[in-house]
Amino acid sequence: MLVPACYGRTVAGSGVLPPHDAPKPVPVPPPVPRVPVSARVEVLVVDAAADVRAGFVALLEPLGCGVLATGDAEAALALAEAKGVRVAIVDVDTPATGEGIALIAALAAQTPPVVVFALVTQRSFDLAVQAVRAGACDVVVKAPDQVQYLRGRIAPLCSVGAVVAGPLATAGAPAAAPVDAGLDADLRRHLDELLRALMAADRRAIVTDERYAVGDRGTAGGTARVLCASADDRLFKGLSSPGAMPGFTFELAQSAGAALDRVTNQGFSIVLVGPDLPDMPSAMLVRAVREQEPDLAVLVYAPGGRVELIESSRSVLLIEKLGAASQLAERLIELAEAQRVRAQERRTLRLFRERHEELLRRFAEFRRRLDARAK
């Protein structure tokens, strides 16, 4: 919750001077203006995926707040103005990659400003910087292990009367000094530069620490683990033969049930799904794996046929016609490296947020105050 640190001062007494040895009255700060008790806090959820919006509605409504959900940026702004939205959760990739940043800036610039939580799917440190600069108070990765964290951050803001009515509204505060537009512009620029420098320095330090702690692939011992889910073990044998792919370990699951059991918390980077599973269609197993472990790279293949990478909204052709296991080697190396980079970005973002949560909150608050002065 963003609470202003400025208070007026009141003096207790009847106007008669107290004795010289009497204790001095203690200044009592006036109460912070709050939303009327009758008002219900409205939370705006902006995400292009209907299932994600529905999930947030189910997650947040039990907190007692109203939840407004949309996948359209213009509709989001209209809802924010019409409904008096005070808290928003914005996917930075809605409606397209990175385009949610502009919406975050627009919401944070409203009067009173909206408290914005940015959602990222790409584990991109640079995108997180952009979101914070735009006015987000926190950046959260769209992953199952972050759901309860986000709910815990929003829960206090959903309590009746818990959201501050305005970051600059303080009873008895003196009139604001004349705005120096040039000075404010310089302050904003230097704040942005300071934030970028701090995040870049933290990023270098975290990456360096991890290189000393783990192998070059970003996992213990520098090994990338691959699970082959197929009743036919020929591809598995070709990939796991001695010396075929240094730095990789391969495991075989010859049924969909066994594959799902081993995927959970087993530290795999890649799952290869063959066409001939005895207990479940391959497409069903792919969906189950992606729901269970959304960060895994999932490939489907057919001996002598296509090899495709299955992403959340599309499939990417990797090999037109699979003849030998060696054809997959280069692709697996590329995928393992991409997985390592994404995992590193995610860890970097999480560690930065944990180290500097209060600083990020104050940065977002100060930027909002500067923007409010400029109006």
Secondary structure, DSSP 4 states (H G I P E B T S, - for coil): ------------S-SSPPPTTSPPPPP-PPPPPB--TTPPPEEEEE-S-HHHHHHHHHHHGGGT-EEEEES-HHHHHHHHHHHT--EEEEETTSSSTTTHHHHHHHHHTSSSPPEEEEEESS--HHHHHHHHHHT-SEEEESSGGGHHHHHHHHHHHHSTT-SBS-TT--TTPPPPPPP-HHHHHHHHHHHHHHHHHHHHHHHHHHHHHHHHHS-TTSSGGG-EEEEEE-S--HHHHHHHSTTSSTTEEEEEESSHHHHHHHHTTS--SEEEE-S--SSS-HHHHHHHHHHH-TTSEEEEE-TTS-EEEE-SS-EEEEESS--STHHHHHHHHHHHHHHHHHHHHHHHHHHHHHHSHHHHHHHHHHHHHHHHHH-
